[in-house]
Amino acid sequence: YERFIAALEEASKDTLYVLKKKSLK
């Protein structure tokens, strides 16, 4: 369960990073 939460957090971080990159362009 904890691994699942950690994976979700990592995925959300990557998503936010990509969204920020796209918004900057």
N, CA, C and O atoms as a GROMACS GRO file, in nm:
protein
  100
    1TYR      N    1   0.085  -0.121   0.000
    1TYR     CA    2   0.000   0.000   0.000
    1TYR      C    3   0.088   0.125   0.000
    1TYR      O    4   0.066   0.218  -0.078
    2GLU      N    5   0.188   0.126   0.089
    2GLU     CA    6   0.277   0.242   0.094
    2GLU      C    7   0.350   0.262  -0.038
    2GLU      O    8   0.371   0.374  -0.084
    3ARG      N    9   0.388   0.149  -0.099
    3ARG     CA   10   0.458   0.159  -0.229
    3ARG      C   11   0.366   0.221  -0.332
    3ARG      O   12   0.410   0.300  -0.416
    4PHE      N   13   0.237   0.186  -0.326
    4PHE     CA   14   0.140   0.240  -0.421
    4PHE      C   15   0.129   0.391  -0.405
    4PHE      O   16   0.126   0.466  -0.503
    5ILE      N   17   0.123   0.436  -0.279
    5ILE     CA   18   0.113   0.580  -0.252
    5ILE      C   19   0.239   0.651  -0.302
    5ILE      O   20   0.231   0.757  -0.363
    6ALA      N   21   0.354   0.592  -0.275
    6ALA     CA   22   0.481   0.652  -0.319
    6ALA      C   23   0.484   0.662  -0.471
    6ALA      O   24   0.528   0.763  -0.526
    7ALA      N   25   0.437   0.559  -0.538
    7ALA     CA   26   0.435   0.559  -0.684
    7ALA      C   27   0.342   0.668  -0.735
    7ALA      O   28   0.371   0.736  -0.833
    8LEU      N   29   0.229   0.684  -0.668
    8LEU     CA   30   0.133   0.788  -0.709
    8LEU      C   31   0.196   0.926  -0.692
    8LEU      O   32   0.180   1.012  -0.779
    9GLU      N   33   0.266   0.945  -0.582
    9GLU     CA   34   0.330   1.075  -0.558
    9GLU      C   35   0.434   1.103  -0.665
    9GLU      O   36   0.443   1.214  -0.716
   10GLU      N   37   0.513   1.002  -0.699
   10GLU     CA   38   0.615   1.019  -0.803
   10GLU      C   39   0.549   1.052  -0.936
   10GLU      O   40   0.596   1.139  -1.010
   11ALA      N   41   0.440   0.984  -0.966
   11ALA     CA   42   0.369   1.006  -1.093
   11ALA      C   43   0.313   1.148  -1.096
   11ALA      O   44   0.320   1.216  -1.198
   12SER      N   45   0.257   1.193  -0.984
   12SER     CA   46   0.200   1.328  -0.980
   12SER      C   47   0.310   1.432  -0.996
   12SER      O   48   0.290   1.534  -1.061
   13LYS      N   49   0.426   1.405  -0.937
   13LYS     CA   50   0.539   1.498  -0.950
   13LYS      C   51   0.580   1.508  -1.097
   13LYS      O   52   0.600   1.618  -1.149
   14ASP      N   53   0.591   1.393  -1.164
   14ASP     CA   54   0.630   1.392  -1.305
   14ASP      C   55   0.526   1.468  -1.387
   14ASP      O   56   0.561   1.543  -1.478
   15THR      N   57   0.398   1.447  -1.356
   15THR     CA   58   0.291   1.513  -1.431
   15THR      C   59   0.301   1.664  -1.412
   15THR      O   60   0.290   1.739  -1.509
   16LEU      N   61   0.320   1.708  -1.289
   16LEU     CA   62   0.330   1.852  -1.263
   16LEU      C   63   0.451   1.909  -1.336
   16LEU      O   64   0.444   2.018  -1.392
   17TYR      N   65   0.561   1.835  -1.337
   17TYR     CA   66   0.682   1.881  -1.405
   17TYR      C   67   0.656   1.901  -1.554
   17TYR      O   68   0.696   2.001  -1.612
   18VAL      N   69   0.587   1.803  -1.614
   18VAL     CA   70   0.557   1.812  -1.757
   18VAL      C   71   0.463   1.928  -1.784
   18VAL      O   72   0.481   2.002  -1.881
   19LEU      N   73   0.362   1.945  -1.699
   19LEU     CA   74   0.266   2.055  -1.719
   19LEU      C   75   0.337   2.189  -1.708
   19LEU      O   76   0.308   2.281  -1.785
   20LYS      N   77   0.428   2.201  -1.612
   20LYS     CA   78   0.502   2.327  -1.597
   20LYS      C   79   0.585   2.354  -1.721
   20LYS      O   80   0.590   2.466  -1.770
   21LYS      N   81   0.650   2.250  -1.772
   21LYS     CA   82   0.733   2.264  -1.893
   21LYS      C   83   0.647   2.313  -2.009
   21LYS      O   84   0.686   2.405  -2.082
   22LYS      N   85   0.530   2.251  -2.026
   22LYS     CA   86   0.442   2.288  -2.138
   22LYS      C   87   0.393   2.432  -2.122
   22LYS      O   88   0.384   2.506  -2.220
   23SER      N   89   0.361   2.472  -1.999
   23SER     CA   90   0.308   2.606  -1.977
   23SER      C   91   0.417   2.711  -2.002
   23SER      O   92   0.386   2.824  -2.039
   24LEU      N   93   0.543   2.675  -1.980
   24LEU     CA   94   0.652   2.769  -2.001
   24LEU      C   95   0.674   2.797  -2.150
   24LEU      O   96   0.711   2.907  -2.188
   25LYS      N   97   0.650   2.696  -2.232
   25LYS     CA   98   0.674   2.712  -2.375
   25LYS      C   99   0.570   2.804  -2.440
   25LYS      O  100   0.576   2.829  -2.560
   0.00000   0.00000   0.00000
